[in-house]
Amino acid sequence: MTRFTFFAAILALAGLLAFGVGKKHGVIVGEIIRLDRDAKTITVKAAGGAEHVFRFTERTAVHGVRMAETAGRDVFHGLQTGMTVAVHHVEEGAVKTAEAVDHIGKDGLKAMDVTIREVGRKGSTAVVETERGAKETVRLTEHAARIAAQDVGEGAGKAVKATVYYTDEAGGKVVHFLKRAI
């Protein structure tokens, strides 16, 4: 009986440790304050003042940056200090790896504060109300649709205040991701 209890405790501890080291996904919006080409990392300062260091890999995608001739060969694909970005990352332990970086601003994604009133049945569209009270239907990327469906629910009738980050494509707004207001 003592051996059984000992092995059960070891297995339970191993399971807890494995569960605690799992991957966490997240999005952090802030300003790039440092690019380290040797370490292949960027440091982003979030609105609250916290600094986050993200590792870049060959698979890290960069969106919304007009690339110069040299940017395609640069690990950061044209990103520069001072740019406002949204970093979609995976966190494993203390290491944060950037999966995608979206430039927010004049040449990149635009931001708009809205109230999400309804998510379409298939999750590809949402009805939003702007701060001025105008209602419009926007298209959602797969990533944005997942988040909107979790927060609002398909046709659940709940309203959620959020900041949506979008591009203008084919005469309409396409929301790439959203951040729920606190």
Backbone as ProteinMPNN parsed JSONL, in Angstrom:
{"seq_chain_A": "MTRFTFFAAILALAGLLAFGVGKKHGVIVGEIIRLDRDAKTITVKAAGGAEHVFRFTERTAVHGVRMAETAGRDVFHGLQTGMTVAVHHVEEGAVKTAEAVDHIGKDGLKAMDVTIREVGRKGSTAVVETERGAKETVRLTEHAARIAAQDVGEGAGKAVKATVYYTDEAGGKVVHFLKRAI", "coords_chain_A": {"N_chain_A": [[0.819, -1.194, 0.0], [1.986, 1.231, 0.708], [3.865, 1.629, -1.301], [2.203, 1.967, -3.492], [0.868, 4.364, -2.777], [3.056, 6.108, -2.739], [3.915, 6.025, -5.471], [1.587, 6.981, -6.677], [1.528, 9.563, -5.668], [3.857, 10.593, -6.829], [3.177, 10.45, -9.565], [0.988, 12.215, -9.581], [2.25, 14.63, -8.877], [4.011, 14.924, -11.055], [2.128, 15.238, -13.085], [0.945, 17.693, -12.321], [3.159, 19.41, -12.554], [3.68, 19.201, -15.314], [1.312, 20.244, -16.307], [1.446, 22.874, -15.408], [3.508, 23.985, -16.929], [2.575, 24.422, -19.4], [1.735, 25.813, -22.669], [0.905, 29.227, -23.105], [-1.207, 31.453, -24.774], [-1.279, 34.769, -26.058], [-1.923, 38.342, -26.488], [-0.187, 41.304, -26.753], [-0.247, 44.768, -26.665], [1.653, 47.539, -27.557], [4.498, 49.809, -27.52], [7.397, 49.542, -29.525], [10.462, 49.439, -27.981], [13.017, 48.525, -28.101], [15.197, 46.803, -30.311], [16.919, 43.904, -30.731], [19.195, 42.675, -32.672], [21.206, 40.71, -32.584], [20.405, 38.918, -30.521], [17.964, 38.373, -31.527], [15.509, 39.506, -30.573], [12.697, 41.506, -29.527], [11.735, 44.328, -27.6], [8.876, 45.357, -26.012], [6.972, 47.994, -24.78], [4.232, 48.05, -22.814], [0.96, 49.618, -22.371], [0.546, 49.928, -19.612], [3.087, 50.272, -18.683], [4.732, 48.1, -18.285], [7.464, 46.143, -19.453], [8.005, 43.919, -22.095], [9.738, 41.161, -23.38], [10.238, 39.643, -26.459], [10.943, 36.764, -28.318], [12.11, 36.31, -31.62], [11.471, 34.178, -34.408], [12.189, 32.214, -37.378], [9.68, 31.789, -38.334], [8.082, 33.857, -37.444], [5.605, 36.105, -38.238], [5.139, 39.272, -39.829], [3.0, 41.995, -40.058], [1.532, 44.756, -41.838], [3.628, 46.514, -42.337], [5.404, 48.586, -44.448], [7.656, 47.337, -46.566], [11.047, 48.03, -47.064], [13.714, 47.7, -49.482], [15.744, 46.332, -48.103], [14.423, 45.312, -45.946], [13.218, 42.813, -46.285], [15.291, 41.054, -45.957], [15.967, 41.428, -43.366], [15.716, 40.361, -40.007], [13.634, 41.446, -38.546], [11.84, 42.385, -40.398], [11.387, 45.068, -41.268], [10.335, 46.377, -39.025], [10.542, 48.989, -36.563], [12.033, 50.885, -33.855], [9.826, 52.688, -31.726], [7.495, 52.219, -33.115], [4.035, 51.388, -32.841], [2.706, 48.343, -31.892], [1.019, 45.146, -32.074], [1.608, 42.24, -30.472], [1.313, 38.928, -31.076], [1.642, 36.168, -29.177], [3.311, 33.204, -27.862], [3.698, 31.768, -24.756], [6.004, 30.006, -22.969], [6.86, 28.835, -20.038], [9.217, 31.094, -18.899], [9.777, 32.182, -21.328], [8.836, 34.133, -24.054], [7.556, 33.839, -27.212], [7.257, 35.419, -30.264], [4.602, 35.026, -32.454], [3.246, 36.414, -34.409], [3.416, 39.797, -35.518], [1.709, 42.751, -35.53], [1.672, 45.83, -37.081], [0.457, 48.824, -35.864], [-1.114, 51.66, -36.94], [-0.513, 54.453, -39.181], [0.307, 53.169, -41.676], [-0.36, 50.617, -41.055], [-2.467, 48.423, -39.164], [-5.64, 49.768, -38.176], [-7.223, 51.242, -35.317], [-10.256, 51.013, -33.422], [-12.67, 51.976, -31.099], [-15.403, 50.18, -29.969], [-18.75, 48.863, -29.442], [-19.512, 45.583, -29.39], [-22.25, 44.195, -30.762], [-23.431, 41.935, -31.862], [-22.601, 38.678, -33.058], [-22.2, 37.056, -36.112], [-23.861, 34.027, -37.315], [-22.066, 32.095, -38.414], [-19.787, 33.155, -37.502], [-18.245, 34.823, -39.073], [-18.812, 37.468, -39.388], [-19.618, 40.548, -37.652], [-21.776, 42.731, -35.831], [-21.185, 45.987, -35.024], [-21.177, 48.81, -32.819], [-20.288, 52.104, -33.084], [-18.485, 54.666, -31.219], [-19.912, 56.936, -31.717], [-22.445, 56.068, -32.088], [-23.205, 54.908, -34.478], [-24.101, 52.028, -36.353], [-22.472, 49.229, -37.777], [-21.627, 46.563, -40.008], [-18.99, 44.346, -39.743], [-16.322, 42.375, -41.142], [-14.787, 39.38, -39.895], [-11.607, 38.004, -39.136], [-10.41, 34.619, -38.857], [-9.116, 34.321, -36.371], [-10.03, 36.617, -34.942], [-12.757, 36.049, -34.964], [-12.914, 33.786, -33.307], [-12.264, 34.885, -30.797], [-14.284, 36.829, -30.526], [-16.568, 35.21, -30.537], [-16.221, 33.828, -28.153], [-16.352, 35.925, -26.273], [-18.755, 37.334, -26.841], [-20.545, 35.509, -27.93], [-22.367, 33.544, -30.252], [-25.001, 35.154, -31.504], [-25.973, 35.551, -28.928], [-26.874, 37.814, -27.746], [-25.531, 39.401, -25.943], [-23.701, 42.363, -25.169], [-20.504, 43.689, -25.795], [-17.876, 45.778, -24.874], [-15.101, 46.843, -26.734], [-11.805, 47.202, -28.209], [-11.234, 47.203, -31.555], [-9.032, 45.997, -34.047], [-8.275, 46.708, -37.279], [-8.298, 46.383, -40.918], [-8.879, 48.179, -43.966], [-10.507, 46.673, -46.502], [-11.502, 45.856, -49.72], [-13.662, 47.687, -49.706], [-14.741, 47.415, -47.155], [-14.515, 46.911, -43.552], [-12.132, 44.779, -42.088], [-11.72, 42.915, -39.33], [-8.92, 42.067, -37.523], [-8.003, 41.391, -34.986], [-9.189, 41.687, -31.6], [-9.536, 43.527, -28.558], [-10.832, 43.163, -25.503], [-12.527, 45.583, -23.561], [-11.736, 46.677, -20.292]], "CA_chain_A": [[0.0, 0.0, 0.0], [2.843, 2.404, 0.765], [4.437, 1.827, -2.63], [1.131, 2.504, -4.332], [0.668, 5.76, -2.393], [4.238, 6.827, -3.175], [3.867, 6.172, -6.932], [0.446, 7.844, -6.993], [1.938, 10.935, -5.358], [4.836, 10.973, -7.86], [2.424, 10.69, -10.804], [0.193, 13.429, -9.411], [3.177, 15.751, -8.925], [4.462, 15.046, -12.443], [1.002, 15.793, -13.848], [0.812, 19.106, -11.979], [4.276, 20.126, -13.161], [3.47, 19.239, -16.767], [0.192, 21.149, -16.575], [1.865, 24.24, -15.125], [4.488, 24.444, -17.891], [1.92, 24.459, -20.704], [1.826, 27.024, -23.472], [-0.142, 30.231, -22.974], [-1.266, 32.353, -25.921], [-1.731, 36.094, -25.671], [-1.655, 39.485, -27.354], [0.222, 42.493, -26.011], [-0.18, 45.962, -27.506], [2.55, 48.53, -26.976], [5.467, 50.47, -28.387], [8.706, 48.892, -29.59], [11.487, 50.312, -27.41], [14.339, 47.982, -28.372], [15.365, 45.697, -31.252], [18.235, 43.296, -30.543], [19.408, 41.815, -33.836], [22.045, 39.562, -32.215], [19.598, 37.975, -29.743], [16.697, 38.207, -32.252], [14.402, 39.813, -29.664], [12.194, 42.875, -29.468], [11.178, 44.693, -26.303], [7.678, 46.171, -26.205], [6.474, 48.605, -23.551], [2.764, 48.074, -22.843], [0.339, 50.845, -21.865], [0.712, 49.999, -18.165], [4.478, 50.523, -18.363], [5.504, 46.859, -18.219], [8.243, 45.828, -20.639], [7.936, 42.503, -22.46], [10.741, 40.772, -24.368], [9.741, 38.569, -27.312], [11.914, 36.119, -29.196], [11.698, 36.159, -33.019], [11.951, 32.979, -35.094], [12.005, 32.317, -38.839], [8.239, 31.705, -38.622], [7.362, 35.027, -36.952], [5.034, 36.905, -39.332], [5.006, 40.703, -39.565], [1.953, 42.562, -40.918], [1.277, 46.187, -41.788], [4.851, 47.306, -42.476], [5.866, 48.735, -45.83], [9.035, 46.848, -46.555], [12.07, 48.591, -47.943], [14.447, 46.62, -50.147], [16.539, 45.562, -47.144], [13.574, 44.774, -44.882], [12.952, 41.398, -46.52], [16.43, 40.27, -45.469], [16.122, 41.747, -41.961], [14.951, 39.458, -39.147], [12.451, 42.145, -38.039], [10.979, 42.68, -41.546], [11.029, 46.478, -41.381], [9.897, 46.974, -37.764], [11.487, 49.971, -36.026], [11.689, 51.393, -32.53], [8.828, 53.749, -31.759], [6.243, 51.751, -33.736], [3.037, 50.732, -32.002], [2.468, 47.012, -32.441], [0.336, 44.109, -31.303], [2.418, 41.029, -30.582], [0.612, 37.674, -30.783], [2.764, 35.367, -28.71], [3.165, 31.977, -27.092], [4.563, 31.84, -23.586], [6.346, 28.717, -22.391], [7.71, 29.195, -18.908], [9.56, 32.512, -18.904], [10.118, 32.58, -22.704], [7.73, 34.565, -24.908], [7.934, 33.782, -28.621], [6.32, 36.141, -31.133], [4.098, 34.284, -33.616], [2.932, 37.438, -35.411], [3.482, 41.168, -35.035], [0.897, 43.638, -36.364], [1.96, 47.25, -36.906], [-0.763, 49.606, -35.715], [-0.825, 53.055, -37.258], [-0.806, 54.995, -40.5], [0.446, 52.18, -42.736], [-0.721, 49.293, -40.55], [-3.84, 48.257, -38.706], [-6.279, 50.907, -37.531], [-7.929, 50.856, -34.1], [-11.544, 51.671, -33.244], [-13.407, 51.543, -29.909], [-16.778, 49.841, -30.361], [-19.515, 47.896, -28.673], [-19.902, 44.479, -30.271], [-23.65, 43.898, -30.46], [-23.862, 40.61, -32.341], [-21.669, 37.928, -33.908], [-22.961, 36.256, -37.068], [-23.978, 32.591, -37.02], [-20.85, 31.352, -38.757], [-18.672, 33.85, -36.888], [-17.417, 35.562, -40.021], [-19.169, 38.884, -39.324], [-20.128, 41.059, -36.375], [-22.389, 44.051, -35.868], [-20.567, 46.807, -33.996], [-21.688, 50.166, -32.67], [-19.166, 52.999, -32.836], [-18.681, 55.594, -30.104], [-20.898, 57.946, -32.133], [-23.754, 55.442, -32.172], [-23.455, 54.303, -35.792], [-23.938, 50.575, -36.407], [-21.975, 48.72, -39.047], [-21.239, 45.151, -40.03], [-17.586, 44.156, -40.103], [-15.914, 40.975, -41.325], [-13.836, 38.93, -38.886], [-10.688, 36.933, -39.484], [-10.652, 33.421, -38.04], [-8.641, 34.613, -35.017], [-10.961, 37.565, -34.329], [-14.042, 35.367, -34.794], [-12.807, 32.93, -32.124], [-12.322, 35.732, -29.607], [-15.618, 37.439, -30.458], [-17.542, 34.174, -30.175], [-16.048, 33.556, -26.725], [-16.774, 37.069, -25.471], [-20.131, 37.747, -27.108], [-21.384, 34.348, -28.224], [-23.097, 33.686, -31.508], [-26.407, 35.498, -31.338], [-26.356, 35.447, -27.521], [-27.518, 39.044, -27.334], [-24.7, 40.163, -25.02], [-22.918, 43.418, -25.792], [-19.178, 43.754, -25.207], [-17.057, 46.907, -25.311], [-13.78, 46.357, -27.138], [-11.072, 47.907, -29.24], [-11.001, 46.297, -32.681], [-7.917, 46.38, -34.899], [-8.804, 46.316, -38.585], [-7.817, 46.969, -42.17], [-9.928, 48.443, -44.957], [-10.302, 45.789, -47.644], [-12.643, 45.698, -50.627], [-14.773, 48.536, -49.317], [-15.269, 47.126, -45.826], [-13.533, 46.715, -42.492], [-11.833, 43.402, -41.711], [-11.139, 42.925, -37.989], [-7.89, 41.037, -37.39], [-8.101, 40.949, -33.602], [-9.862, 42.641, -30.738], [-9.137, 43.497, -27.156], [-12.001, 43.51, -24.689], [-12.306, 46.671, -22.605], [-11.825, 46.223, -18.9]], "C_chain_A": [[0.862, 1.257, 0.0], [3.494, 2.673, -0.59], [3.409, 2.45, -3.564], [0.918, 3.983, -4.035], [1.836, 6.616, -2.878], [4.199, 7.079, -4.69], [2.7, 7.055, -7.364], [0.808, 9.305, -6.747], [2.926, 11.449, -6.41], [4.113, 11.293, -9.169], [1.605, 11.966, -10.723], [1.077, 14.668, -9.504], [3.672, 15.98, -10.353], [3.364, 15.654, -13.311], [0.817, 17.274, -13.585], [1.933, 19.931, -12.604], [4.101, 20.248, -14.668], [2.361, 20.211, -17.117], [0.62, 22.605, -16.402], [2.829, 24.806, -16.15], [3.874, 24.543, -19.288], [2.066, 25.796, -21.399], [0.634, 27.927, -23.19], [-0.062, 31.134, -24.194], [-1.766, 33.706, -25.442], [-1.41, 37.135, -26.724], [-1.296, 40.658, -26.452], [0.373, 43.634, -27.001], [0.72, 46.972, -26.811], [3.489, 49.099, -28.008], [6.791, 49.724, -28.345], [9.739, 49.869, -29.033], [12.903, 49.801, -27.689], [14.256, 46.823, -29.359], [16.775, 45.166, -31.059], [18.451, 42.273, -31.647], [20.238, 40.585, -33.499], [21.231, 38.494, -31.482], [18.283, 37.637, -30.441], [15.507, 38.37, -31.311], [13.955, 41.254, -29.871], [11.652, 43.086, -28.063], [10.046, 45.666, -26.567], [7.227, 46.687, -24.846], [4.964, 48.752, -23.672], [2.246, 49.362, -22.205], [0.538, 51.01, -20.363], [2.143, 50.241, -17.731], [5.345, 49.279, -18.297], [6.224, 46.622, -19.547], [8.244, 44.323, -20.856], [8.957, 42.227, -23.559], [10.21, 39.556, -25.128], [10.857, 38.065, -28.211], [11.312, 36.016, -30.595], [12.247, 34.847, -33.556], [11.777, 33.199, -36.594], [10.522, 32.34, -39.196], [7.447, 32.906, -38.12], [6.906, 35.875, -38.141], [4.915, 38.362, -38.895], [4.01, 41.261, -40.567], [1.913, 44.078, -40.764], [2.509, 47.062, -41.867], [5.194, 47.373, -43.95], [7.338, 48.382, -45.841], [9.903, 47.594, -47.545], [12.805, 47.413, -48.574], [15.194, 45.738, -49.163], [15.665, 44.879, -46.095], [13.299, 43.291, -45.062], [14.069, 40.5, -46.019], [16.646, 40.469, -43.976], [15.223, 40.837, -41.135], [13.653, 40.108, -38.672], [11.526, 42.654, -39.144], [10.496, 44.129, -41.593], [10.489, 47.112, -40.114], [10.981, 47.913, -37.247], [11.066, 50.38, -34.628], [10.724, 52.561, -32.69], [7.515, 53.339, -32.394], [5.321, 51.153, -32.679], [2.667, 49.422, -32.668], [1.588, 46.19, -31.509], [1.125, 42.83, -31.542], [1.569, 39.843, -30.145], [1.711, 36.685, -30.405], [2.33, 34.096, -27.997], [4.168, 32.079, -25.959], [4.748, 30.44, -23.029], [7.327, 28.981, -21.269], [7.947, 30.685, -18.93], [9.84, 33.045, -20.307], [8.851, 32.919, -23.483], [8.234, 34.587, -26.345], [6.856, 34.463, -29.45], [5.92, 35.247, -32.297], [3.801, 35.241, -34.761], [3.008, 38.803, -34.744], [2.708, 42.029, -36.026], [1.266, 45.083, -36.058], [0.63, 47.991, -36.869], [-0.413, 51.056, -35.996], [-1.144, 53.384, -38.692], [-0.76, 53.942, -41.614], [0.007, 50.786, -42.314], [-2.196, 49.197, -40.189], [-4.344, 49.537, -38.062], [-7.035, 50.386, -36.313], [-9.222, 51.652, -33.981], [-12.207, 51.098, -31.993], [-14.869, 51.355, -30.283], [-17.462, 49.05, -29.253], [-19.937, 46.818, -29.658], [-21.294, 44.046, -29.852], [-24.037, 42.469, -30.803], [-22.76, 39.986, -33.189], [-22.51, 37.049, -34.81], [-22.915, 34.77, -36.76], [-22.727, 31.797, -37.317], [-19.606, 32.045, -38.212], [-17.832, 34.675, -37.829], [-17.734, 37.056, -40.035], [-19.623, 39.241, -37.913], [-20.769, 42.412, -36.623], [-21.796, 44.828, -34.701], [-21.228, 48.18, -33.98], [-20.51, 51.049, -32.299], [-19.484, 53.908, -31.65], [-19.712, 56.665, -30.427], [-22.289, 57.369, -32.31], [-24.091, 54.8, -33.504], [-23.209, 52.803, -35.717], [-23.417, 50.182, -37.777], [-21.592, 47.259, -38.884], [-19.805, 45.062, -40.503], [-17.325, 42.673, -40.321], [-14.852, 40.641, -40.282], [-12.89, 37.889, -39.467], [-10.987, 35.751, -38.565], [-10.255, 33.662, -36.581], [-9.62, 35.532, -34.286], [-12.317, 36.917, -34.061], [-14.033, 34.477, -33.558], [-12.961, 33.753, -30.85], [-13.709, 36.333, -29.442], [-16.668, 36.424, -30.033], [-17.438, 33.827, -28.693], [-16.632, 34.674, -25.885], [-18.242, 37.418, -25.627], [-21.039, 36.542, -27.269], [-22.156, 34.597, -29.501], [-24.566, 33.932, -31.227], [-26.889, 35.461, -29.909], [-27.009, 36.715, -26.999], [-26.737, 39.847, -26.306], [-23.966, 41.24, -25.808], [-21.59, 43.516, -25.044], [-18.446, 44.968, -25.76], [-15.66, 46.386, -25.599], [-13.117, 47.368, -28.062], [-10.812, 46.887, -30.338], [-9.882, 46.878, -33.533], [-8.215, 45.815, -36.277], [-8.023, 46.928, -39.734], [-9.03, 47.243, -43.037], [-9.615, 47.602, -46.178], [-11.596, 45.672, -48.43], [-13.871, 46.461, -50.141], [-15.374, 48.247, -47.957], [-14.146, 46.922, -44.826], [-13.39, 45.225, -42.196], [-11.097, 43.456, -40.374], [-10.174, 41.75, -37.866], [-7.803, 40.517, -35.965], [-8.779, 42.03, -32.798], [-9.398, 42.455, -29.324], [-10.326, 44.014, -26.345], [-11.639, 44.601, -23.694], [-12.495, 46.131, -21.188], [-12.849, 47.026, -18.152]], "O_chain_A": [[0.509, 2.247, -0.641], [3.655, 3.83, -0.98], [3.725, 3.358, -4.333], [0.797, 4.78, -4.965], [1.63, 7.724, -3.372], [4.421, 8.203, -5.141], [2.826, 7.806, -8.332], [0.438, 10.18, -7.529], [2.843, 12.602, -6.832], [4.41, 12.302, -9.809], [1.535, 12.72, -11.693], [0.698, 15.651, -10.14], [3.741, 17.123, -10.805], [3.641, 16.489, -14.172], [0.56, 18.04, -14.513], [1.692, 21.02, -13.124], [4.357, 21.312, -15.233], [2.454, 20.928, -18.114], [0.199, 23.471, -17.17], [2.96, 26.027, -16.235], [4.602, 24.732, -20.263], [2.472, 26.787, -20.792], [-0.497, 27.461, -23.053], [1.027, 31.536, -24.603], [-2.583, 33.782, -24.524], [-0.727, 36.862, -27.711], [-2.017, 40.966, -25.503], [1.026, 43.498, -28.036], [0.568, 47.23, -25.617], [3.312, 48.905, -29.211], [7.256, 49.321, -27.279], [9.884, 50.983, -29.536], [13.874, 50.542, -27.536], [13.371, 45.973, -29.265], [17.738, 45.918, -31.21], [17.956, 41.148, -31.572], [20.006, 39.517, -34.066], [21.35, 37.306, -31.782], [17.566, 36.732, -30.015], [14.621, 37.517, -31.245], [14.722, 42.104, -30.325], [11.173, 42.152, -27.419], [10.223, 46.672, -27.253], [7.114, 45.926, -23.885], [4.471, 49.488, -24.528], [3.003, 50.102, -21.578], [0.686, 52.136, -19.889], [2.404, 50.401, -16.539], [6.571, 49.385, -18.257], [5.673, 46.865, -20.621], [8.455, 43.549, -19.922], [9.036, 42.96, -24.544], [9.789, 38.569, -24.526], [11.613, 38.847, -28.788], [10.138, 35.674, -30.742], [13.356, 34.444, -33.206], [11.28, 34.24, -37.024], [10.148, 32.854, -40.249], [6.239, 32.97, -38.35], [7.724, 36.31, -38.951], [4.625, 38.648, -37.734], [4.139, 41.04, -41.771], [2.219, 44.615, -39.7], [2.453, 48.236, -41.503], [5.268, 46.347, -44.627], [8.158, 49.043, -45.205], [9.542, 47.767, -48.71], [12.543, 46.26, -48.234], [15.274, 44.525, -49.357], [16.124, 43.956, -45.422], [13.16, 42.574, -44.071], [13.843, 39.335, -45.694], [17.437, 39.744, -43.373], [14.087, 40.57, -41.525], [12.672, 39.409, -38.419], [10.519, 43.296, -38.846], [9.338, 44.391, -41.917], [10.202, 48.309, -40.124], [12.172, 47.681, -37.452], [9.901, 50.245, -34.252], [10.795, 53.32, -33.657], [6.513, 54.035, -32.233], [5.775, 50.495, -31.742], [2.353, 49.385, -33.858], [1.438, 46.496, -30.327], [1.287, 42.393, -32.682], [1.155, 39.759, -28.988], [2.601, 36.397, -31.205], [1.179, 33.93, -27.593], [5.331, 32.428, -26.166], [3.782, 29.771, -22.663], [8.487, 29.311, -21.513], [6.997, 31.466, -18.974], [10.113, 34.234, -20.468], [7.92, 32.118, -23.567], [9.213, 35.264, -26.66], [5.678, 34.122, -29.349], [6.774, 34.764, -33.04], [4.062, 34.938, -35.925], [2.703, 38.949, -33.56], [3.013, 42.037, -37.219], [1.185, 45.516, -34.908], [-0.218, 47.804, -37.74], [0.482, 51.617, -35.364], [-1.932, 52.701, -39.345], [-1.695, 53.843, -42.408], [0.002, 49.866, -43.132], [-3.053, 49.809, -40.826], [-3.573, 50.297, -37.475], [-7.442, 49.225, -36.28], [-9.287, 52.813, -34.382], [-12.298, 49.88, -31.84], [-15.498, 52.253, -30.843], [-16.842, 48.632, -28.276], [-20.629, 47.094, -30.638], [-21.5, 43.586, -28.728], [-24.865, 41.861, -30.125], [-22.074, 40.677, -33.942], [-23.426, 36.372, -34.345], [-22.038, 34.305, -36.032], [-22.36, 30.91, -36.546], [-18.49, 31.575, -38.433], [-16.789, 35.188, -37.422], [-16.994, 37.834, -40.638], [-19.959, 38.378, -37.103], [-20.356, 43.151, -37.517], [-21.883, 44.407, -33.547], [-21.762, 48.645, -34.986], [-19.811, 50.784, -31.321], [-20.606, 53.917, -31.142], [-20.319, 57.24, -29.523], [-23.222, 58.099, -32.648], [-25.159, 54.203, -33.647], [-22.242, 52.351, -35.104], [-23.847, 50.714, -38.801], [-21.279, 46.788, -37.79], [-19.443, 45.629, -41.534], [-18.015, 41.821, -39.761], [-14.109, 41.517, -39.841], [-13.315, 36.998, -40.203], [-11.74, 35.886, -37.6], [-10.969, 33.256, -35.665], [-9.997, 35.261, -33.146], [-12.954, 37.203, -33.047], [-15.027, 34.413, -32.835], [-13.694, 33.371, -29.937], [-14.252, 36.346, -28.338], [-17.562, 36.747, -29.251], [-18.451, 33.561, -28.046], [-17.326, 34.419, -24.9], [-18.905, 37.763, -24.649], [-22.176, 36.55, -26.798], [-22.551, 35.725, -29.793], [-25.285, 33.042, -30.773], [-28.093, 35.351, -29.673], [-27.629, 36.704, -25.936], [-27.223, 40.876, -25.835], [-23.646, 41.048, -26.981], [-21.552, 43.436, -23.816], [-18.397, 45.168, -26.974], [-15.101, 45.602, -24.833], [-13.764, 48.257, -28.616], [-10.236, 45.829, -30.085], [-9.793, 48.091, -33.72], [-8.386, 44.607, -36.439], [-7.218, 47.843, -39.562], [-10.08, 46.622, -42.871], [-8.58, 47.789, -46.819], [-12.658, 45.418, -47.862], [-14.985, 45.938, -50.163], [-16.43, 48.79, -47.632], [-12.981, 46.779, -45.196], [-14.379, 44.504, -42.069], [-9.985, 43.978, -40.293], [-10.548, 40.596, -38.075], [-7.555, 39.33, -35.753], [-8.928, 43.161, -33.261], [-8.931, 41.385, -28.931], [-10.754, 45.158, -26.496], [-10.584, 44.557, -23.063], [-13.313, 45.244, -20.942], [-13.069, 46.793, -16.964]]}, "name": "protein", "num_of_chains": 1, "seq": "MTRFTFFAAILALAGLLAFGVGKKHGVIVGEIIRLDRDAKTITVKAAGGAEHVFRFTERTAVHGVRMAETAGRDVFHGLQTGMTVAVHHVEEGAVKTAEAVDHIGKDGLKAMDVTIREVGRKGSTAVVETERGAKETVRLTEHAARIAAQDVGEGAGKAVKATVYYTDEAGGKVVHFLKRAI"}
